[in-house]
Amino acid sequence: MRTQTSIRAIAAIAALTVATLSLNGCFNDTTTSPQAEAPPLPAPERITFDFDFFQEPSPVERASKHNFFNAYVRVAVVGAVTKLLVTPPIAALALAFDTVPSLQDDGSYVWVYTYVDGVEEAQIRLRGRHLSGDRVEWELRVSNTEEDLVNVVWFEGETWKDGDHGFFRFHDVYDAASPVNGRIDWGADADGEFLRLTDLNENPDDSLELRVHGANHSVVFTDASDEALSWFVRWNDATGEGSLRAPDYNDGLEACWDHRQNDVECVPAS
């Protein structure tokens, strides 16, 4: 279960500083009347970074696809980092869909089940409680005797709009102080759907954000301490066109590719 990394690693591509995003937290003392139905679980795919568009070009193709290949390398690292951080807790959450929750005296619902990761098994207790309006409070605890984890909070947070919007805060289950190491936010606004991962430990407020607006996708890394180190990759999932801008590539200027991912001059925005 132990996973370690840091979002700043995404910007540096090679120089990853380690930050563990395992979890701990607590519910507030707000009580609510019991609800007739369990709160809706957030869809795992809504909290998963999807970079399936990017496939490594062959060595022969790279001669004409420098821009796309540079974007591919960055996104490959981004994908590895996000899978390391996000996949285990979201996979544990997804198992709740196959489990029947039980109503508790305080009005919350509890799902109890086993999470298997390779040869490791852990018991999961997921608690959801209706708050005011359509907001739901969540807490996921994990127990693993082999790692001396006993009912430790893996993550906690809130959702609303039937789970289409929300946030989870991740805590370090291996630290008795249970520090908050990171946070995931998801939802939608005028610019489309977004999924944002924020470092709250090693490099506070550094973030990685994936946005989807129709066929238009973008991933943006923001360095909170130095905006000049931030970068983005954009692509159209339907046409195949896209671009990137990074301080360590093409003199920091935007670099584009066409529908076949071949290098092209960027067309100035009208």
Helices and strands as residue ranges (DSSP letters): E 4-5, H 8-12, E 19-20, G 44-47, G 61-64, H 66-94, G 95-98, E 102-103, E 109-117, E 120-130, E 136-144, G 145-147, E 149-160, E 165-171, E 180-189, E 192-199, E 207-213, E 216-222, G 227-229, E 231-236, E 242-245, G 250-252, E 255-257, E 263-264
